[in-house]
Every structure is written in C-alpha cells, then in structure tokens.
Amino acid sequence: ISTVQKIKKRERRKGERKVMPEGSPFGDFFDQFRDRFEEDHEPREARSLGSGFIVDATGIVVTNNHVIEEADEITVTLKDGEEYPAEVIGRDELSDVAVLQITHENGDDFPFVKWGDSDVGRIGDWVVTIGNPFGLGGSVTAGIISARNRSINRTSDVEFIQSDAPINRGNSGGPMFNMDGNVIGVNTAIFSPTGGNVGIGFAIPANDAKRVVSELREHGKVRRGWLGVGIENLTKDIAESLGIKLKKGAMVSRVEPDSPASAAGVEIGDIIFRWDGKEVDGSNKLSRVVKRTKIGQPVDVQVLRGGETITLKVTTGEFKMPEGGKKGTGKGHK
C-alpha cells in the first residue's frame, strides 16, 4: 500500500523573523531567492509504504490506520503488479485499523484471505507474517507466538499478540497467518531501540480486527460499549484492608447517573471481577472488555459486595469519545 500526502505551501506569518539581520545589504536578495525557491519547490509530496490484505472478493482491504491516516492518495499494488486507487471506507485510531475499497474496472472478483480465530492461538504456535519491509516488495518471515494479551500503550484498546517473527518498517498492516493459512493478526508495531526488527513484533488479534472492520463497513465508525463508572485497581493492600480474599479486580469509585451501570444496580465500592464470563484483573481489563461488548447486549457481571458475590445483568450503552480524543473516521476521508 503506497500513499501520497500533499504538503501545502507554508504561508509566512506576519511579523515572522527574517533569517538575515535587519539592515543587511543582502536582505532583499535573500528574500527574493527564498520566495522563488518556495514557488519552484512547493507544494511538495510525502510518500510512504505499508502493507495490507484483501478479506473480501469485492475488494475490501485491511491495513493499519497509521499507514494511511495522512494520505491524500492511496494506491494498492497486488502481487501481480496491478495497481488500484483505493477509497477509505473507514478508519479507527484506537485500534489502528483502517478499511479500504478497491474495484476491478470489469467487475471481476479479487482473491482474498480468510480470518482465523485468534483466541485459540497458543504461546509457542508457529506463525507466518507477510508484508512490504522497507518497500522491497512481498516478503515472508516466520516465528512463534511469544506472548498474548500485551498492552503496549495506554491509548489503544487492543491487547496485542507478541511474536518473534521479524516485523520491520513497511510490514505494518500486513497479515499474520497461523499454520492453517488463516489470518490471526494484523502486523502493527515493533519494539526496537534502532527502528529495525529486534525480534519483538506485535499484531492486532484477528477477532478484534474483524470486529472493527465490520463496524467500519456497517457504520463508518467503531461503536464501543459503555458502562458509566469510575474505577480503580483492586490492590493487595486494599484487599487486605477490606478483609477479602479476592486479590484482583476493578473497584467502582463512581457511578454516573442515567448510565448502564446505574440502571443495572452497580454501587460505589463494588469490586467487578468477572464480565460476561471473562476474568477482570484490573481497571484496564474492564475498560477493554466493556468496549468490546456489543451495544445493547445484556451480559452477566459478577461483583463482590459486602463480602458476597452478586451477579448483575448489565446492558451496555454506546461509548462517546471525549472532546479532543481519538476517533474513527468514516467513508470519504482521505
């Protein structure tokens, strides 16, 4: 996937400091030279390369949001060398997933890959990654899943698959395959002090990516679940002070009025330790599982209240992005 970003000509601000000292005999000459240089060389274009994969015969392409987010023009090049202009169906910054559309002039179908179940992948399972490292073209690397459920930054709502399969610049957005030939991850990031691969790569789990792709195609944005509580981690010290055996969970410090939590009977002081059958070991985990819950879907939530376990039925609402926060952008964005 190649992109072009058009950099607009910089407008000189009023009162902007000149490079030449005031009164210099070369000042006027330098200003004329700079103006001519800017006229000859702007606007400029910034180009970048990444990877992606087709998941539908109609030409639906999945990649990373950071590959295309600043692009004015996007071109998808297939293995046979054919190039197709791409339209952005939607993109989501929180998950770093973007969906593109390419079309055959004669309406032919595209070859495509199939999603796999990323939840069944185990540490030690072999994986294969494909991408466009450093713009060299299609390249295949192999390795194993070295860890799961990795949180590598505070802004993402994704728990990444960690792999030792080499992932370099340009691999972003490419597929990670299991040994059945199904996509179980979207290659997204590396940890490296030099910018090159050092054996630790991260991929968005396919089950998360598939959900985001479906939301972007259907709604042009990603709708996320909302509970309406303030939470903090249950620590060992807090647990001991409360005299409870539970060691991990999310403790409710605030319940917003007219929220799903309020309607379900969640109270301040409740310790949420299981959501829809999934263990909650802290506030970050609760935030992620709530956001992944289908809006309007009732789920069983287990809380510890006064030393007793209580099961509440919670129906999630829709999460609203705070002003100035990251958001998904729908069809038509370039």
C-alpha positions as CSV (number, residue, x, y, z in Angstrom):
1,I,0.0,0.0,0.0
2,S,1.6,3.3,-1.1
3,T,0.4,6.7,-0.1
4,V,1.0,10.3,-1.1
5,Q,0.5,13.2,1.2
6,K,0.5,16.7,-0.4
7,I,2.3,19.2,1.8
8,K,0.8,22.6,1.4
9,K,3.0,25.7,0.8
10,R,3.9,27.3,4.1
11,E,2.5,30.8,4.5
12,R,4.8,33.3,6.0
13,R,3.2,34.7,9.1
14,K,3.0,38.4,9.7
15,G,6.0,39.7,11.6
16,E,7.9,36.4,11.1
17,R,11.5,36.8,11.9
18,K,13.8,37.1,8.9
19,V,16.9,34.9,8.6
20,M,19.2,37.8,7.6
21,P,19.9,40.6,10.1
22,E,17.9,43.8,9.9
23,G,19.6,46.3,7.6
24,S,21.8,43.7,5.8
25,P,22.6,44.6,2.2
26,F,21.7,41.1,1.2
27,G,18.4,41.0,2.9
28,D,16.2,41.9,-0.1
29,F,18.2,39.5,-2.3
30,F,17.8,36.6,0.2
31,D,14.0,37.3,0.4
32,Q,13.7,37.2,-3.4
33,F,15.7,34.0,-3.5
34,R,13.6,32.3,-0.8
35,D,10.3,33.3,-2.4
36,R,11.5,31.9,-5.8
37,F,12.8,28.7,-4.1
38,E,9.4,28.2,-2.4
39,E,7.5,28.8,-5.6
40,D,9.7,26.3,-7.5
41,H,9.6,23.6,-4.9
42,E,6.1,23.7,-3.3
43,P,3.7,22.2,-2.8
44,R,5.7,19.0,-2.0
45,E,4.6,15.4,-1.6
46,A,5.5,13.0,1.1
47,R,5.3,9.3,0.2
48,S,5.1,6.2,2.4
49,L,4.7,2.5,2.0
50,G,2.9,-0.1,4.1
51,S,1.1,-3.4,3.7
52,G,-2.4,-4.8,3.7
53,F,-4.6,-7.7,2.7
54,I,-7.9,-8.4,0.9
55,V,-10.6,-10.0,3.0
56,D,-13.5,-10.0,0.6
57,A,-13.9,-10.7,-3.1
58,T,-15.4,-7.3,-3.7
59,G,-12.0,-5.7,-2.9
60,I,-12.2,-4.9,0.8
61,V,-8.6,-4.2,2.0
62,V,-7.5,-4.2,5.7
63,T,-4.4,-2.2,6.8
64,N,-3.2,-0.1,9.7
65,N,-4.7,3.4,10.3
66,H,-1.2,4.8,10.8
67,V,-0.3,3.7,7.2
68,I,-3.0,5.8,5.5
69,E,-4.2,8.4,8.0
70,E,-2.5,11.5,6.5
71,A,-2.8,10.3,2.9
72,D,-4.3,12.3,0.1
73,E,-3.9,9.5,-2.4
74,I,-3.8,5.7,-1.7
75,T,-2.7,3.0,-4.2
76,V,-3.0,-0.7,-3.6
77,T,-0.5,-2.9,-5.6
78,L,-1.2,-6.6,-5.8
79,K,1.4,-9.3,-6.1
80,D,0.9,-9.4,-9.9
81,G,1.9,-5.8,-10.1
82,E,-1.6,-4.4,-10.9
83,E,-2.3,-1.1,-9.2
84,Y,-5.7,0.1,-7.9
85,P,-6.6,3.5,-6.5
86,A,-8.2,3.0,-3.0
87,E,-11.0,4.7,-1.2
88,V,-11.2,4.9,2.6
89,I,-14.3,3.1,3.9
90,G,-13.4,3.9,7.5
91,R,-10.5,4.1,9.9
92,D,-10.2,3.8,13.7
93,E,-7.3,5.3,15.6
94,L,-7.9,3.5,18.9
95,S,-7.4,0.1,17.3
96,D,-5.2,1.3,14.5
97,V,-7.3,-0.4,11.9
98,A,-8.3,1.0,8.5
99,V,-10.6,-0.4,5.8
100,L,-10.1,0.4,2.1
101,Q,-12.1,-0.4,-1.1
102,I,-10.5,-1.2,-4.5
103,T,-12.5,-2.1,-7.6
104,H,-11.8,-4.0,-10.8
105,E,-12.8,-2.0,-13.9
106,N,-14.5,-5.0,-15.3
107,G,-16.1,-6.0,-12.0
108,D,-14.0,-9.2,-11.5
109,D,-13.6,-10.7,-8.0
110,F,-10.4,-10.3,-6.1
111,P,-8.6,-13.2,-4.4
112,F,-8.8,-12.9,-0.7
113,V,-7.7,-14.4,2.6
114,K,-9.8,-15.8,5.4
115,W,-10.0,-14.7,9.0
116,G,-8.9,-17.2,11.7
117,D,-9.8,-17.4,15.4
118,S,-7.1,-15.5,17.3
119,D,-8.4,-16.7,20.6
120,V,-7.3,-20.3,20.1
121,G,-3.6,-19.4,19.3
122,R,-1.3,-20.6,22.0
123,I,2.2,-19.4,23.1
124,G,4.7,-21.4,21.0
125,D,2.4,-21.8,18.0
126,W,4.1,-21.1,14.7
127,V,3.0,-18.0,12.7
128,V,4.0,-16.5,9.3
129,T,3.9,-12.8,8.6
130,I,3.8,-11.2,5.1
131,G,4.4,-7.6,4.2
132,N,6.4,-5.0,2.4
133,P,9.5,-4.4,4.5
134,F,11.4,-1.2,3.6
135,G,9.5,-1.1,0.3
136,L,11.3,-4.2,-1.1
137,G,8.1,-5.9,-2.0
138,G,6.3,-9.0,-0.7
139,S,8.4,-10.8,1.9
140,V,7.6,-13.7,4.2
141,T,9.0,-14.3,7.8
142,A,8.2,-16.9,10.3
143,G,8.3,-17.3,14.1
144,I,6.2,-18.2,17.1
145,I,3.7,-16.5,19.3
146,S,5.8,-15.5,22.2
147,A,3.1,-13.8,24.3
148,R,-0.5,-12.8,24.3
149,N,-2.7,-10.0,25.6
150,R,0.2,-7.5,25.5
151,S,-0.7,-3.9,26.3
152,I,1.9,-1.7,24.7
153,N,0.4,1.8,25.0
154,R,-2.3,3.5,27.1
155,T,-4.3,4.9,24.2
156,S,-5.1,1.6,22.4
157,D,-8.0,-0.7,23.4
158,V,-6.2,-3.7,21.9
159,E,-4.3,-6.5,23.7
160,F,-1.7,-7.5,21.1
161,I,-0.3,-10.8,20.0
162,Q,3.5,-10.8,20.5
163,S,5.7,-12.7,18.1
164,D,9.4,-13.2,17.3
165,A,8.6,-13.3,13.6
166,P,10.6,-10.4,12.1
167,I,8.5,-7.3,11.5
168,N,10.1,-4.2,10.0
169,R,9.1,-0.8,8.7
170,G,6.7,-1.4,5.8
171,N,5.3,-4.6,7.3
172,S,2.6,-2.5,9.1
173,G,-0.9,-3.6,8.1
174,G,0.2,-7.0,6.7
175,P,-1.3,-10.3,7.8
176,M,-0.1,-12.8,10.4
177,F,-1.1,-16.3,9.4
178,N,-1.4,-19.5,11.5
179,M,-0.4,-22.8,10.1
180,D,-3.9,-23.4,8.7
181,G,-3.4,-20.4,6.4
182,N,-5.9,-18.1,8.1
183,V,-5.2,-14.6,9.3
184,I,-5.0,-14.4,13.1
185,G,-3.4,-10.9,13.4
186,V,-2.6,-7.6,11.7
187,N,1.1,-6.7,12.0
188,T,1.2,-3.3,13.7
189,A,4.3,-2.4,15.7
190,I,7.8,-3.4,16.8
191,F,9.8,-2.7,19.9
192,S,13.3,-1.6,18.8
193,P,15.9,0.9,20.0
194,T,17.2,1.3,16.5
195,G,14.0,1.3,14.4
196,G,14.8,-2.1,12.9
197,N,13.5,-5.5,13.9
198,V,14.9,-7.0,17.1
199,G,12.7,-10.0,17.3
200,I,9.7,-8.5,19.2
201,G,6.7,-7.7,17.0
202,F,3.1,-7.0,17.8
203,A,-0.1,-7.8,15.9
204,I,-3.7,-6.8,16.4
205,P,-5.7,-10.1,17.1
206,A,-7.9,-11.1,14.2
207,N,-11.0,-11.2,16.4
208,D,-10.5,-7.6,17.4
209,A,-9.6,-6.5,13.8
210,K,-12.6,-8.4,12.4
211,R,-15.0,-6.7,14.8
212,V,-13.6,-3.2,13.9
213,V,-13.7,-3.9,10.2
214,S,-17.4,-5.0,10.5
215,E,-18.2,-1.8,12.4
216,L,-16.4,0.4,9.9
217,R,-18.1,-1.2,7.0
218,E,-21.6,-1.1,8.5
219,H,-21.5,2.2,10.4
220,G,-18.4,4.1,9.1
221,K,-17.2,4.3,12.7
222,V,-16.5,1.9,15.6
223,R,-19.2,1.8,18.3
224,R,-17.8,0.7,21.6
225,G,-19.6,-0.4,24.8
226,W,-20.0,2.0,27.7
227,L,-20.7,1.2,31.4
228,G,-20.6,4.6,33.1
229,V,-18.4,4.1,36.1
230,G,-15.2,5.4,37.6
231,I,-12.9,2.5,38.5
232,E,-9.5,1.8,40.1
233,N,-7.4,-1.3,40.5
234,L,-8.0,-3.6,43.5
235,T,-4.6,-3.9,45.1
236,K,-3.3,-6.4,47.6
237,D,-3.2,-3.7,50.3
238,I,-6.8,-2.6,49.6
239,A,-7.9,-6.2,49.6
240,E,-6.3,-6.8,53.0
241,S,-7.7,-3.6,54.5
242,L,-11.2,-4.8,53.4
243,G,-10.6,-8.3,54.7
244,I,-11.4,-10.0,51.4
245,K,-9.7,-12.9,49.7
246,L,-10.1,-11.5,46.2
247,K,-6.8,-10.2,45.0
248,K,-7.6,-8.8,41.6
249,G,-10.5,-6.8,40.1
250,A,-11.8,-3.3,39.3
251,M,-13.2,-1.3,42.2
252,V,-16.0,1.1,41.5
253,S,-15.3,4.6,42.8
254,R,-18.1,6.4,40.9
255,V,-21.4,5.6,39.2
256,E,-22.7,8.0,36.7
257,P,-26.4,8.9,36.8
258,D,-28.6,7.6,33.9
259,S,-25.8,5.2,32.9
260,P,-26.0,1.4,32.2
261,A,-24.2,0.8,35.5
262,S,-26.8,2.8,37.4
263,A,-29.7,1.0,35.7
264,A,-28.1,-2.4,36.5
265,G,-27.7,-1.5,40.2
266,V,-23.9,-1.2,40.3
267,E,-22.9,0.6,43.5
268,I,-19.8,2.5,44.7
269,G,-17.5,0.1,46.4
270,D,-18.5,-2.9,44.2
271,I,-15.5,-4.9,43.0
272,I,-16.1,-6.2,39.5
273,F,-14.1,-9.4,38.9
274,R,-15.9,-11.1,36.0
275,W,-17.6,-9.6,32.9
276,D,-19.6,-11.9,30.6
277,G,-17.5,-14.9,31.7
278,K,-14.2,-13.1,31.3
279,E,-11.9,-12.6,34.3
280,V,-11.3,-8.9,35.2
281,D,-7.9,-8.4,36.8
282,G,-7.9,-4.6,36.8
283,S,-9.3,-1.4,35.5
284,N,-7.6,-1.6,32.1
285,K,-9.0,-5.1,31.5
286,L,-12.5,-4.0,32.5
287,S,-12.3,-1.0,30.2
288,R,-11.3,-3.2,27.2
289,V,-13.9,-5.9,27.7
290,V,-16.7,-3.3,28.1
291,K,-15.7,-1.5,24.9
292,R,-15.7,-4.8,23.1
293,T,-19.2,-5.7,24.2
294,K,-22.0,-5.4,21.7
295,I,-24.1,-2.3,22.4
296,G,-27.5,-3.2,23.8
297,Q,-26.5,-6.7,24.7
298,P,-27.2,-7.8,28.3
299,V,-24.3,-9.6,30.0
300,D,-23.8,-11.2,33.4
301,V,-21.4,-9.2,35.6
302,Q,-20.1,-10.6,38.9
303,V,-19.2,-8.2,41.6
304,L,-18.1,-8.6,45.2
305,R,-20.3,-6.5,47.5
306,G,-20.0,-6.7,51.3
307,G,-18.1,-9.9,51.1
308,E,-20.8,-11.6,49.0
309,T,-20.7,-12.4,45.3
310,I,-23.6,-10.8,43.3
311,T,-24.5,-11.3,39.7
312,L,-25.9,-8.3,37.9
313,K,-27.4,-8.1,34.4
314,V,-25.8,-5.1,32.6
315,T,-26.9,-3.8,29.2
316,T,-24.1,-1.7,27.7
317,G,-24.6,1.7,26.1
318,E,-22.5,3.4,23.4
319,F,-19.2,5.0,24.4
320,K,-18.9,8.6,23.5
321,M,-15.5,9.9,22.7
322,P,-14.3,12.8,24.9
323,E,-13.8,16.1,23.2
324,G,-10.4,16.1,21.5
325,G,-10.0,12.3,21.9
326,K,-9.1,9.9,19.1
327,K,-12.0,8.7,17.0
328,G,-12.9,6.7,13.9
329,T,-13.4,8.4,10.6
330,G,-16.0,7.3,8.2
331,K,-16.2,6.9,4.4
332,G,-14.9,9.7,2.3
333,H,-11.9,10.6,4.5
334,K,-8.7,11.0,2.7
